[in-house]
């Protein structure tokens, strides 16, 4: 099992930026695909960004060009850089590790208009 701890959420004005971090325990981080999901109130959880073990990335259409996922295998950490934030980005953001299907506890991002 892998433990995931997110940080970096908060309140920001529209147009602003935040960087989320997700620190993983264990020794399998470097070989695992990592995701960021988000869930807004009364909406289903949606996939935001994916990064493979080799660093290939993919994004939801709604965040392309604004969000960047990256990873530092030496630090067992995955990041989500969020720029040009919009009120529609308001949600709880979750880190997910695919090898063991592990989830973090989530971090709240609130974007005010």
Phi and psi in degrees as GROMACS dihedral restraints (atoms count N, CA, C in turn):
[ dihedral_restraints ]
;  ai    aj    ak    al  type     phi  dphi    fc
    3     4     5     6     1  -117.7    20    10
    4     5     6     7     1   134.6    20    10
    6     7     8     9     1   -97.2    20    10
    7     8     9    10     1   134.4    20    10
    9    10    11    12     1  -123.0    20    10
   10    11    12    13     1   133.4    20    10
   12    13    14    15     1  -128.2    20    10
   13    14    15    16     1   115.9    20    10
   15    16    17    18     1   -91.0    20    10
   16    17    18    19     1   154.8    20    10
   18    19    20    21     1  -154.7    20    10
   19    20    21    22     1   166.5    20    10
   21    22    23    24     1   105.5    20    10
   22    23    24    25     1    -4.6    20    10
   24    25    26    27     1   -71.7    20    10
   25    26    27    28     1   172.9    20    10
   27    28    29    30     1   163.8    20    10
   28    29    30    31     1  -167.0    20    10
   30    31    32    33     1  -104.1    20    10
   31    32    33    34     1   130.3    20    10
   33    34    35    36     1  -143.4    20    10
   34    35    36    37     1   152.0    20    10
   36    37    38    39     1   -79.4    20    10
   37    38    39    40     1   155.3    20    10
   39    40    41    42     1   -54.7    20    10
   40    41    42    43     1   136.6    20    10
   42    43    44    45     1    93.3    20    10
   43    44    45    46     1   -11.4    20    10
   45    46    47    48     1   -83.3    20    10
   46    47    48    49     1  -174.9    20    10
   48    49    50    51     1  -133.0    20    10
   49    50    51    52     1   152.7    20    10
   51    52    53    54     1  -144.2    20    10
   52    53    54    55     1   153.3    20    10
   54    55    56    57     1  -123.5    20    10
   55    56    57    58     1   120.6    20    10
   57    58    59    60     1   -92.8    20    10
   58    59    60    61     1   145.7    20    10
   60    61    62    63     1  -125.0    20    10
   61    62    63    64     1   149.4    20    10
   63    64    65    66     1  -137.8    20    10
   64    65    66    67     1   112.3    20    10
   66    67    68    69     1   -96.5    20    10
   67    68    69    70     1   131.3    20    10
   69    70    71    72     1  -111.6    20    10
   70    71    72    73     1   144.2    20    10
   72    73    74    75     1   -89.4    20    10
   73    74    75    76     1   170.9    20    10
   75    76    77    78     1    89.3    20    10
   76    77    78    79     1  -179.7    20    10
   78    79    80    81     1  -112.2    20    10
   79    80    81    82     1     8.0    20    10
   81    82    83    84     1  -105.9    20    10
   82    83    84    85     1     4.5    20    10
   84    85    86    87     1   -53.8    20    10
   85    86    87    88     1   -45.1    20    10
   87    88    89    90     1   -64.4    20    10
   88    89    90    91     1   -20.8    20    10
   90    91    92    93     1  -104.1    20    10
   91    92    93    94     1     3.4    20    10
   93    94    95    96     1  -102.2    20    10
   94    95    96    97     1   140.8    20    10
   96    97    98    99     1   -73.8    20    10
   97    98    99   100     1   136.0    20    10
   99   100   101   102     1  -120.0    20    10
  100   101   102   103     1   142.6    20    10
  102   103   104   105     1  -126.8    20    10
  103   104   105   106     1   157.6    20    10
  105   106   107   108     1  -118.0    20    10
  106   107   108   109     1   130.6    20    10
  108   109   110   111     1  -117.5    20    10
  109   110   111   112     1   165.8    20    10
  111   112   113   114     1  -144.2    20    10
  112   113   114   115     1   154.2    20    10
  114   115   116   117     1  -139.3    20    10
  115   116   117   118     1   115.8    20    10
  117   118   119   120     1   -88.8    20    10
  118   119   120   121     1   159.7    20    10
  120   121   122   123     1   -54.6    20    10
  121   122   123   124     1   131.5    20    10
  123   124   125   126     1    62.4    20    10
  124   125   126   127     1    21.4    20    10
  126   127   128   129     1  -124.9    20    10
  127   128   129   130     1   160.1    20    10
  129   130   131   132     1   -74.7    20    10
  130   131   132   133     1   154.1    20    10
  132   133   134   135     1   -66.5    20    10
  133   134   135   136     1   135.3    20    10
  135   136   137   138     1  -126.8    20    10
  136   137   138   139     1   146.8    20    10
  138   139   140   141     1   -76.2    20    10
  139   140   141   142     1   129.7    20    10
  141   142   143   144     1  -102.8    20    10
  142   143   144   145     1   -47.7    20    10
  144   145   146   147     1  -156.7    20    10
  145   146   147   148     1   151.4    20    10
  147   148   149   150     1  -133.3    20    10
  148   149   150   151     1   143.7    20    10
  150   151   152   153     1  -136.2    20    10
  151   152   153   154     1   130.1    20    10
  153   154   155   156     1   -79.7    20    10
  154   155   156   157     1   173.7    20    10
  156   157   158   159     1   -62.6    20    10
  157   158   159   160     1   -28.4    20    10
  159   160   161   162     1   -89.6    20    10
  160   161   162   163     1    -3.4    20    10
  162   163   164   165     1   100.4    20    10
  163   164   165   166     1     2.1    20    10
  165   166   167   168     1   -69.6    20    10
  166   167   168   169     1   143.1    20    10
  168   169   170   171     1  -126.4    20    10
  169   170   171   172     1   157.7    20    10
  171   172   173   174     1  -150.0    20    10
  172   173   174   175     1   149.4    20    10
  174   175   176   177     1  -135.6    20    10
  175   176   177   178     1   152.9    20    10
  177   178   179   180     1   -66.5    20    10
  178   179   180   181     1   147.0    20    10
  180   181   182   183     1   -57.5    20    10
  181   182   183   184     1   -33.1    20    10
  183   184   185   186     1   -67.9    20    10
  184   185   186   187     1   -17.1    20    10
  186   187   188   189     1  -120.1    20    10
  187   188   189   190     1    -2.7    20    10
  189   190   191   192     1   -58.1    20    10
  190   191   192   193     1   134.9    20    10
  192   193   194   195     1    85.7    20    10
  193   194   195   196     1   -11.2    20    10
  195   196   197   198     1  -116.7    20    10
  196   197   198   199     1   -34.4    20    10
  198   199   200   201     1  -108.2    20    10
  199   200   201   202     1   148.0    20    10
  201   202   203   204     1  -134.8    20    10
  202   203   204   205     1   124.2    20    10
  204   205   206   207     1   -98.0    20    10
  205   206   207   208     1   140.5    20    10
  207   208   209   210     1  -148.9    20    10
  208   209   210   211     1   168.6    20    10
  210   211   212   213     1  -143.7    20    10
  211   212   213   214     1   151.1    20    10
  213   214   215   216     1  -125.6    20    10
  214   215   216   217     1    99.3    20    10
  216   217   218   219     1   -67.0    20    10
  217   218   219   220     1   -27.1    20    10
  219   220   221   222     1   -67.4    20    10
  220   221   222   223     1   -26.7    20    10
  222   223   224   225     1  -105.8    20    10
  223   224   225   226     1     3.5    20    10
  225   226   227   228     1    52.1    20    10
  226   227   228   229     1    43.4    20    10
  228   229   230   231     1  -134.0    20    10
  229   230   231   232     1   139.3    20    10
  231   232   233   234     1  -116.4    20    10
  232   233   234   235     1   146.3    20    10
  234   235   236   237     1  -123.2    20    10
  235   236   237   238     1   156.6    20    10
  237   238   239   240     1  -134.5    20    10
  238   239   240   241     1   106.0    20    10
  240   241   242   243     1   -86.9    20    10
  241   242   243   244     1   122.5    20    10
  243   244   245   246     1  -118.0    20    10
  244   245   246   247     1   115.0    20    10
  246   247   248   249     1  -114.9    20    10
  247   248   249   250     1   164.5    20    10
  249   250   251   252     1    48.5    20    10
  250   251   252   253     1    48.4    20    10
  252   253   254   255     1   -65.0    20    10
  253   254   255   256     1   146.6    20    10
  255   256   257   258     1  -121.9    20    10
  256   257   258   259     1   157.3    20    10
  258   259   260   261     1   -55.1    20    10
  259   260   261   262     1   -32.4    20    10
  261   262   263   264     1   -66.9    20    10
  262   263   264   265     1   -12.2    20    10
  264   265   266   267     1   -81.7    20    10
  265   266   267   268     1    -6.8    20    10
  267   268   269   270     1   -60.8    20    10
  268   269   270   271     1   123.7    20    10
  270   271   272   273     1  -177.4    20    10
  271   272   273   274     1   171.2    20    10
  273   274   275   276     1   -89.7    20    10
  274   275   276   277     1   127.7    20    10
  276   277   278   279     1  -102.1    20    10
  277   278   279   280     1   132.5    20    10
  279   280   281   282     1  -120.7    20    10
  280   281   282   283     1   139.2    20    10
  282   283   284   285     1   -91.4    20    10
  283   284   285   286     1   142.0    20    10
  285   286   287   288     1  -138.7    20    10
  286   287   288   289     1   137.1    20    10
  288   289   290   291     1  -115.8    20    10
  289   290   291   292     1   126.5    20    10
  291   292   293   294     1   -82.8    20    10
  292   293   294   295     1   -27.7    20    10
  294   295   296   297     1   -62.0    20    10
  295   296   297   298     1   -43.4    20    10
  297   298   299   300     1  -111.9    20    10
  298   299   300   301     1     7.6    20    10
  300   301   302   303     1    51.8    20    10
  301   302   303   304     1    52.0    20    10
  303   304   305   306     1   -99.7    20    10
  304   305   306   307     1   147.3    20    10
  306   307   308   309     1  -124.3    20    10
  307   308   309   310     1   146.2    20    10
  309   310   311   312     1   -81.3    20    10
  310   311   312   313     1   179.4    20    10
  312   313   314   315     1   -84.2    20    10
  313   314   315   316     1   -13.1    20    10
  315   316   317   318     1    94.5    20    10
  316   317   318   319     1   151.4    20    10
  318   319   320   321     1  -136.2    20    10
  319   320   321   322     1   133.9    20    10
  321   322   323   324     1   -81.1    20    10
  322   323   324   325     1   131.4    20    10
  324   325   326   327     1  -119.4    20    10
  325   326   327   328     1   123.8    20    10
  327   328   329   330     1  -124.1    20    10
  328   329   330   331     1   125.1    20    10
  330   331   332   333     1  -114.5    20    10
  331   332   333   334     1   118.7    20    10
  333   334   335   336     1   -93.3    20    10
  334   335   336   337     1   149.5    20    10
